[in-house]
Amino acid sequence: MQQINADPDSLNPLTGQDEYGMMIRYPNIYESLLFMDNDTLKLKPLLAESYEISPDQLVYTFHLRHGVKWQDGVPFTADDVKYSYEKMQDPKVDASQLRVYFTNIKSCEVLDPYTVRFTATGRYFKTLECLGAENMPIFPKHIFEKGEPDFNKHPAGRHPIGTGPYKFVRWDTGSQIILERNDDYWGGAAHYPKRLVYQVIQESYVAAQLLKKGEIDVVDGMSPIQWEHDLAHSRSVARLNEIVYLYPAYSYLGFNLRLPLFSDIRVRHAIDLLIPRDEILAQIALNKYASKTSGDDPPSSPNYNHDVAPTPYDPALALQLLNEAGWKNDHGDGLLYKEGKPLSFTLLYPSGGTSGEKIAELIQESLRGAGIDMKLSRLEWAQLLERIDDWKFDATMQSWALDAINDPYQIWHSSQADIKKSSNFIGYKSPAADKLMEEARLEYDDEKRAALYRQLQKVIYDDYPVCFLFNPHVILVTSNRFQNVRTFSPRPCFDITTWWVPRSLQKYGN
């Protein structure tokens, strides 16, 4: 039984955008043509048993496995692949966050029931990965063609049927999602755990108490304070394992750049200078479970520009910038005003755990001391996502999780800024950044591409479209009954289906 902080927005493989939904549906329920090996980061066959790439890297032909069936017994064929691609490209489908990776693909042809061919208009270093791996999950044409005509609202979003090693059993909203081993799985299922239960537990202290009692087995993302001050010194720790790993993500405070308040770079820069990062690290991450960052790749990545230092805490410079921008403390109430209006905005952040709330409060207190009125609004994930998707927000604090081989185009390119439900929901536009991302997409040499991304980091940082905060060092806590627990760089950074429990320690049976 594994804890998750919130219900997924959907188990629809195209429209679901959150990390929990991805963790549950792929590759447990849905699969792709290829998969990325967690250790080597090389692509290997999955639903496709082989593939060919033309010398000019514009034509990709996949040969599908025979004998694969959907979990309702219907055979899997090339028609499912073509249908999945067409739905992903359909502008009426809420899949803009995935569609951006396929702008160079012009066609998908079914050559026979077990052969499919994609043709591209131009080269892109991630084309094979995008066509073959999780950016294009394969889902059943015969299921999605039936019933609800609106793909975004199809009931399969809550009752998925895939080709994977687990079948969907039940989703009790606000409580749990249950998957059961697919004993007819084409790849063989005997070595998989019999049942996976994802328990929705928003508060970390509740998860800690359940871990102590042995009522849940896995908590990924345990609060550092909860671990250090409670579990690590309890009698229960003898039954637990703690693994700390660097998660490929960064937290940030992002601005809605469409608003007049945030169109002035001096205001954005000033807010960045007022974030007390060292105090946050000390109070929330205990100075060892996170690190400051200045970009969207982790510091361990060759793409990361170590010459761009994280923003320092500098209230004096922040006030100077705000004064230059016309914001003055001239009303006697401690707030900054311009043209009779106070410098005020609302920060949206997700509920679930106490760390996010504490971070928001520390930033709020620092900004208030400089004359900025930042109100806080803590929302359930689905509510927050709805506000973000509709651009109905001033600023937001959340995190971006990254691919093992990252392409920042989805988040930062200007072409995505005016598309509702895209990843560039802050509305960032920069010709200089666009040029670097476009060049990087055509570069197959890893080091040359990394050099372009290091330049990109400097461009984005100097624009202050967001305040880069931290890279997380995640605490994974498991029952020590589990063997073969390890982490790796591709998300979700561990694979529970490879764990096992000695028969003498099994609680639930095989």
N, C-alpha and C positions, 0 to 999 in steps of 0.2 A: 504494500500500500504506500503510495507516494503522495506527498502534500503538494498542492498547487495553490497559489494565492487568490485566484479568481477563476470564474468560468471562462472558457474560451469565447471569443466572439462568434465563432462558427467552426464546424468540422468540415465545411465545404473546402475542397483543396485549392480552389482559386480565390475565393473571396475572403477566407480567413486570414487575418493579418497578424494575430498576436502569437507570442512565443509558446504559450501553453497549448494552443490548438495545433501548432506545428509539431510539438513534441509528441502529442497524442496520435495524430493522424498519419505522420510520415516517419519511418516506413512501416509502422505497425499495421495500419489499415491500407493506406494507398502506397503504391510503389511507382518507380520511374523506370525508364529504359536502362539506365546505368546507375551506379552509385559510387560515391567517393569513398575510397578506402580511408579509414580514420587515421591510420598510421603513415601511409605514404602520400596521401592526398591525390592518388592516381584514380582515374575512372575505370571501373570494372563492370562487366555485364550483369544485368539484373533481368528485367523483362525482355531486353534484347540480348541475344546470345552472342552477337557480333555486329560490327559496323565497318563501313569504309568511308573515307574522306577523300574527295577529289584533290589532285595536286594543287589547285588554286584555292583550296579550302572554302569553296562556295557550295559544294554539294555533299550532303550527309545522308548515307543510306544505312538503315538499321534493319537487321534480320531478327525477327521476334522468335521467342521460344514457342515451341509447340506444346500443347497439353496444359497450358496455364488456364485456370478458370477463375471467374469472379466468385465471390463467396456465396452467391446464390446458384452456382452451378453452370452459369452461362459461359461459353468459351470466350477467352480474350483474343482479340484480333487487331489487325492494323486499322480497322474502322474506328476502334476506340481511341487509338493514338491520334488519328486525323480529327476526330470529334473533339478531343481534349485540346488540341492545338487551336482549332477554330473557335472554340468557346473562350479560350484565353485571349484570342485576338479580337473577340467581339466587343465593340465599344460599349455595348449595353451591359456587359458583365463587369462587376466591380473588381477588376484585376489589374488596375493601372500599375500597381507596385511590381507586378510580374511582367506585364506587357512591355515595359520599357527595355527589357533584356532581349526582345525579339523584333526590334525595329528593322533589323537587316534581313529578316526571313520573309521571302516573298511567296513561298508556296509549300504545300505539303501534299504529296501524292501517294496514294495507295497503289503499289505495283502489283501486289497479290495479297491474299489474306494474312501473310506473315512477313511482308516487306513494305517498308514505308520510306519515302525519300523527301528530304527537306532541301530547298534551294534558297541560297542567300543572295542578296544584291551586293553585299560587301563583306569584307573580312572583319572579324571581331574575336579577340583572343579568348573569349569565354563561350563561343558558339557551341562547341561540343558539350561543355558542362551545362549550359542552359537548356539545350535540347534533350540531353540525356538524364540530368539529375533532377533535384527537387524543385527547381524553378519551373519545370513542366511535369507536374504529377499527372499520372494517367488515371482517368476515372471512367466508369461504365456508361457508354452511350445509351444502352437500353434502359438504364435507370433514369438518367437525367432527361431523356426525351419524353418520359411519361409524366403525367400529372401537371404540376405547377409550371406554366409557361415561362415565368420569370426565373431565370437561372439563379439569381441572387437570393430568391426566397424558397428555392426547392427544398422539400422536407429532407432530402438526403444530407442537407447541411447539419441536421441533428440525428440522422440515422444512416450513417455512411455504409456503403458496401464496396470493398476493395478487393485486391488480389493478395494482400499481405498476410503475415503470419498470425494476425489477430483479427477477430470479429468484434464488431461493436455489439454490446449487450444493452446498455442503459445509460441514460444521462438524466440524473436527478439534479435539476438546476439548483445551484447554491450548495450542493452537497457532494456529489461524486459522479464520476464517469467510469464505467466498467467495460473492460475489454476481456475477451476470452480467447484462448488459444484456438487457432484454426487448424484442426487436426487433418484437414484435407489440403493444407498449404502445399503448393507445387514444389517448394524448396525443402520440404521435410520439416516437421514441427516438434518432434519428440524432445528436442533439447531446450525448447522455449518454456519459460514459466507458464503455468496453467492459466493464471488470471492476473491482469494488471488493473489495479484500482487507483484512480487519481482522486484524492480527497481534497475538496475545496476548504481550505483553512486560511482565513485572511490574516489572523493575528499570529505573530511568531511565538508569543508566549503560550498560546494554545497548542501550537505544533510541538513546542518543547515539552509540555506536560504529557502529550500523547506519546512522544518518543520515550519519555521516562517510563511510562506504563507499558510500553511495548505494543501500543495499539496502532501505531503506524511504523513503517520500516524505513522510509526515505524522506528526508527533507533536503531539497536543493535550494541553497540561498538562505541558510540559517542566519539570523541576525547575529553579528559579532558580539554584541552586548549580551544577548541571550545565551550564546555559547559560553563565553568567557565567565560570565557572572552567575550562571545557573548550571547548565549541563556539565561543563568541564570539571566542576568540583562536586558533582553529585555522585551518589552511589551507582546511579544508572550508567555512568560513563564506561564502566567495565563491559557493558553490553553494546557499546557504540563505537563506530569508527568515524574519525574526522578526516576529510580530505580537503585541502585548500588548493584551488586552481584559478588561474587567470582566465576569466571569461572574455571571449572576443566581443566586447561591447564598450560603450562609453555612455555616461550620463551627461545631461546638458540642460541648460535653461534656454529655451528657444523663443524668439519673438515673432509675432505676426507682423511681418515687414510691410504688409499692406496698410497698416495703421499709421496716421501722421506722426504720432508720438515716437514710433520706432524707425521712421524714415531718416532721422538724424543719427549719424554714426556716433556722434559724441555722447548721446544718451545711452546707446547700447554699450559703448566702451566704458562709460562711467559705471553702469550697473555691473559690468564684468569686474571692474576694479573693486567693487564693494562686496563681493562674495567672499566670506571668510573661510577659504578653503582649508587652511591649517586647523582652524577651530573645528570645522566639520569633521576632518580626518581624525582629530583627537577624540571627539565626543562620539562619533557614529562608527568609525572604522577602527578605532583604537590604534591608529597610526600604523596598522599593518595589514588591514583587509581591503585597502584601496590605495590608489596612487593618483596624483594629479596628472592631467593630460592637457595637451594643446591641439589635439587633432582627433580624427575619427578612426585611425588605425591604432592598435595597441602598440606600446613602445617596443615590444619584441619584434614587430614587423619591420621588414626593410623599407616599407612605405612611409614609416614614421620619421618626421623631421626633428631630430633632437636639437637643432639650432633654434627652434621655436619654443621658447620657454613658456610654461603655464603662467597665466596672468597672476601678478602679485596682488596682494591686498594693499590698496593705496587710496584711502579716503580723501586725502588732500588733493591728489590729481583728479579724482572723480568729481569733487566739488568744483575744481577749476574748469573742467570740461563742461559741466552743467551750467555754470555761470556764463561761459562763452556761448553756450547754446540758448541763452536768454532766460534760464531758470534762476529765480532769485528768492531768497528767504526774506520777504518784505511784508508778510501779513501777521507776524507776531505769534504764529501757532507752531513754528518749527518746521513747516512744510515749504517746499519750493513751489513757486507759482510762475506762470508765464501767461500774459494776456488775461489775467484774472482767474486762470484755471490751475488747480493743483496738479503736481506730477503724481498721477495715481493710475494704477492698473491692477488687474487681477491675474494671479498665477493659478493655473489649473494643474493639478497633479493627481496621480492615481492613488486610490485607497489600497490597503493591503500592507500590513506591517506598520511599524512605528518609525522606521528610519526615514522614509520619505517625508513624513510629517515633521520630524525633528529638523531635517535639513531645510525644509521650506521655512520653518519658524526662525532658524538661525539667519537665513538670508533676509527674511522679513525684518528682523530686529536690526540688522546691519544697515539695510536700506532706510529704515525709519530714522536711524540716527543721522543720516545724511539728508533727511528731508523728503524722502520718497515714500509715498503711501502705497505699499504693495499688499493688496488683499489676497487672501488664500481661499481656494475652493477645491476641496477634496472630493473627487468623484469616483464612483465605480467605473471599472475599466470600460465597459460598454458605453456609458454615458460620456466619458471623456473622449472616446474615439469618435462618437457622433459629433461632438462639438468641434473636434479637430478637423474631421472630414468636411464639415460645413464652413470652416474658417471662422467659426464663432468663438474666438478666444483672443485674449490680449497676449498672453505668454503661457508657456507650459514647461513643466519640468518632468522629464522622463528619460528613457534610455533607448539607444539603438543597438541592436544585436547585429553582428557582421558575419558575412560569409568567410569561410577559411581562405578563399582567394577573392579578395574584395574588389568591387567596382563601385565607386561612389556616385556614379552617374544617376542612379535611381533617386538619391537623396538631394543632390546639389545642382543638377543640371537645370538651366532655365526652361528647357522644353517641358519640364514637369511642374513648373511653378503655377500655371494657370489651369491645372487639371484637378478637379475635385477628387478627393480620396487618393491622391498620389502621395508619395513619400516626401515630396518637397512641399509640405503643407505650410511651411513658414513663408513661402513665396520668394525664395532667394534667387536673384538673377545677377550673373556676373559674366560678361564676355570673356574675361581673362580666365576664369575658372572653367567655362565651357570649352575653350580652346584646349586647355590641358587635358580635360577628361576625354575629349574627342580624339586627341592624339594618342592617349594612353590606350584607348579601346582598340587601336590598330597596331599596337606594339606587342609582339609575341616574345620579345626578349625580356625576361623577368627583371633584370637590373635596370635596363633603360626605362621600363614602365614604372619601376619603383622611383626612379629619379624624377619622373614627371609628377608622380603622386606627392613626392616631398615638396615640390614647387607648389602644387595645389594646396597643400596644407597651409603654407604661408599665405597664399592669396585669401583663402577662406578665413583664416585666423585674423588677418588684418581688416577684414570687412565686419567682423563681430555680428554675424547673423544669429549666432548662438553664443552662449557662454559655455565653453567646454569645462566639464567638472572633473570626473574621475573615471578611471578604469577599475572595474570591480575585481576583487579577489574573492571568489565565491567559496562559501563553506558548504560542502556536501557532507551530510551526516547520515549514516546508514546503520542498520542493525549489523552487528559483527557476525551474524549468521551467514551473511552473503560473502561468497568467494569470487575472486577475479574482478573486483571492483577497481576500475582505473579510469582515468580521464584522458582526453585528447583535444585537439584544437577545433575540429568541426563541431558545430552545435548539434545537439544540446550538450556536447562535451562528455557524455557518458552514454553507454548503451546497456540498459537494464536487461535486455534480452540475452546478453552474454554472461550475466551473473548466474551463480548457482548456489544452492544450499545443500550441505551434506544431509543425507537422508535422516540421520539421527536428530538433526536440528530443525527439520521441516515442521511448520505450523499448519500449513494449508493443504498439504499433500502435493503430489507432482502434477 
